[in-house]
Amino acid sequence: MSVHSKILNLISLESKTAIVTGAASGIGSSVARRLAEAGANIALLDIDEQRGPKVEKEIQQLGAKAKFYACDVSLYSDCESVIDGVSKEFGNLDILVNNAGVISRKDIVELSEEEWDHVLRINLKSVYQLSHSVIPRMVQNGGGSIVNIGSGWGIKGGPKAIAYCASKGGVVNLTRAMAIDHGKQGIRVNCVCPGDVHTALLEREAAQMHQDFDSFLVEAADRPIPRVGSPEDVANAVLFLACELSSWVTGSVFVVDGGGLA
Ligand SMILES: NC(=O)c1ccc[n+]([C@@H]2O[C@H](COP(=O)([O-])OP(=O)(O)OC[C@H]3O[C@@H](n4cnc5c(N)ncnc54)[C@H](O)[C@@H]3O)[C@@H](O)[C@H]2O)c1
């Protein structure tokens, strides 16, 4: 075997099934595409029933098996029944990317209890819900890889984003705890913490801060590698953690932010 094909084998996800949440937009759709390019079959989960089927079609056009599932990841019942359906349709479940997320740019006095619950349920509780259903199935197949999407604000704080910072801090340490519990079962659990990435979420953030998006982008680009991230920057890190190249990596927090936190 040539060195080149050895490397390709390590990256290949052929015959693997990946579940990606928040797959209808931004980072999630890019992750779904990149994992499909590496050979995986993809279950796309999202609450957005307009964009989800479009991403499904794009991925099918890459030659991969892909199916969109309408799923509100904040609801336990949705997560359980959708994972059941994915398992029946795709067979073995090998990769879970917990990516769906929302932000609310408010401080603790401004934020209502409903808004707190909304952010925590989507960003943090969903990771529990989906992993709770998927891990027993991964154990049956002898293992798998879970990648949770955190944030730089899961490691440091940020202004007017208390629920977001709390949820992402939770995702970072939940990742470590899950990695400890499931390593012996062949399941690796890692977290990718992006900096500012050009997506709809970033546009909503600028609007919530009553800031013009262009000036928001200029500020966001102020980092050692002076640009805002692309969804593909994050998708490449997820591919590394999903494939065999990272076979001894678990419980890690992988910062992808152009050096912003540094
Ligand atoms: N964009 C950034 O700058 C940035 C930075 C750090 C971390 N992140 C994280 O990356 C992840 C993806 O964010 P993005 O920037 O691609 O945002 P995005 O808004 O483009 O995509 C988020 C997706 O999640 C889906 N979603 C929202 N609520 C849902 C629910 N209840 N059930 C199912 N799906 C739901 C949305 O429909 C959307 O398709 C999030 O967890 C976010 O916190 C983003």
Ligand as a Chemical Component Dictionary entry (heavy atoms), coordinates in Angstrom:
data_LIG
# 
_chem_comp.id                   LIG 
_chem_comp.type                 NON-POLYMER 
_chem_comp.pdbx_formal_charge   0 
_chem_comp.three_letter_code    LIG 
# 
loop_
_chem_comp_atom.comp_id 
_chem_comp_atom.atom_id 
_chem_comp_atom.alt_atom_id 
_chem_comp_atom.type_symbol 
_chem_comp_atom.charge 
_chem_comp_atom.model_Cartn_x 
_chem_comp_atom.model_Cartn_y 
_chem_comp_atom.model_Cartn_z 
_chem_comp_atom.pdbx_ordinal 
LIG N1  N1  N 0  -20.997 30.940 14.144 1  
LIG C1  C1  C 0  -20.156 31.151 15.158 2  
LIG O1  O1  O 0  -19.483 32.177 15.240 3  
LIG C2  C2  C 0  -19.996 30.104 16.227 4  
LIG C3  C3  C 0  -18.948 30.250 17.137 5  
LIG C4  C4  C 0  -18.779 29.303 18.134 6  
LIG C5  C5  C 0  -19.652 28.228 18.216 7  
LIG N2  N2  N 1  -20.662 28.113 17.319 8  
LIG C6  C6  C 0  -21.568 26.980 17.483 9  
LIG O2  O2  O 0  -21.671 26.254 16.275 10 
LIG C7  C7  C 0  -22.947 25.605 16.202 11 
LIG C8  C8  C 0  -23.581 25.885 14.859 12 
LIG O3  O3  O 0  -23.813 27.284 14.758 13 
LIG P1  P1  P 0  -23.895 28.055 13.365 14 
LIG O4  O4  O 0  -23.068 29.251 13.503 15 
LIG O5  O5  O -1 -23.684 27.131 12.228 16 
LIG O6  O6  O 0  -25.425 28.547 13.440 17 
LIG P2  P2  P 0  -26.624 28.497 12.397 18 
LIG O7  O7  O 0  -27.683 29.343 12.981 19 
LIG O8  O8  O 0  -26.148 28.777 11.017 20 
LIG O9  O9  O 0  -27.076 26.966 12.457 21 
LIG C9  C9  C 0  -27.663 26.406 13.597 22 
LIG C10 C10 C 0  -28.646 25.321 13.164 23 
LIG O10 O10 O 0  -29.216 24.762 14.357 24 
LIG C11 C11 C 0  -30.603 24.573 14.096 25 
LIG N3  N3  N 0  -31.377 24.543 15.333 26 
LIG C12 C12 C 0  -31.653 25.574 16.173 27 
LIG N4  N4  N 0  -32.475 25.162 17.145 28 
LIG C13 C13 C 0  -32.718 23.847 16.924 29 
LIG C14 C14 C 0  -33.502 22.863 17.577 30 
LIG N5  N5  N 0  -34.226 23.154 18.676 31 
LIG N6  N6  N 0  -33.523 21.608 17.087 32 
LIG C15 C15 C 0  -32.815 21.302 15.967 33 
LIG N7  N7  N 0  -32.072 22.190 15.296 34 
LIG C16 C16 C 0  -32.024 23.445 15.770 35 
LIG C17 C17 C 0  -31.000 25.758 13.220 36 
LIG O11 O11 O 0  -32.218 25.525 12.539 37 
LIG C18 C18 C 0  -29.798 25.867 12.306 38 
LIG O12 O12 O 0  -29.963 25.094 11.132 39 
LIG C19 C19 C 0  -23.745 26.131 17.411 40 
LIG O13 O13 O 0  -23.695 25.186 18.451 41 
LIG C20 C20 C 0  -22.999 27.392 17.791 42 
LIG O14 O14 O 0  -23.162 27.724 19.131 43 
LIG C21 C21 C 0  -20.862 29.020 16.330 44 
# 
loop_
_chem_comp_bond.comp_id 
_chem_comp_bond.atom_id_1 
_chem_comp_bond.atom_id_2 
_chem_comp_bond.value_order 
_chem_comp_bond.pdbx_ordinal 
LIG N1  C1  SING 1  
LIG C1  O1  DOUB 2  
LIG C1  C2  SING 3  
LIG C2  C3  SING 4  
LIG C2  C21 DOUB 5  
LIG C3  C4  DOUB 6  
LIG C4  C5  SING 7  
LIG C5  N2  DOUB 8  
LIG N2  C6  SING 9  
LIG N2  C21 SING 10 
LIG C6  O2  SING 11 
LIG C6  C20 SING 12 
LIG O2  C7  SING 13 
LIG C7  C8  SING 14 
LIG C7  C19 SING 15 
LIG C8  O3  SING 16 
LIG O3  P1  SING 17 
LIG P1  O4  DOUB 18 
LIG P1  O5  SING 19 
LIG P1  O6  SING 20 
LIG O6  P2  SING 21 
LIG P2  O7  DOUB 22 
LIG P2  O8  SING 23 
LIG P2  O9  SING 24 
LIG O9  C9  SING 25 
LIG C9  C10 SING 26 
LIG C10 O10 SING 27 
LIG C10 C18 SING 28 
LIG O10 C11 SING 29 
LIG C11 N3  SING 30 
LIG C11 C17 SING 31 
LIG N3  C12 SING 32 
LIG N3  C16 SING 33 
LIG C12 N4  DOUB 34 
LIG N4  C13 SING 35 
LIG C13 C14 SING 36 
LIG C13 C16 DOUB 37 
LIG C14 N5  SING 38 
LIG C14 N6  DOUB 39 
LIG N6  C15 SING 40 
LIG C15 N7  DOUB 41 
LIG N7  C16 SING 42 
LIG C17 O11 SING 43 
LIG C17 C18 SING 44 
LIG C18 O12 SING 45 
LIG C19 O13 SING 46 
LIG C19 C20 SING 47 
LIG C20 O14 SING 48 
# 
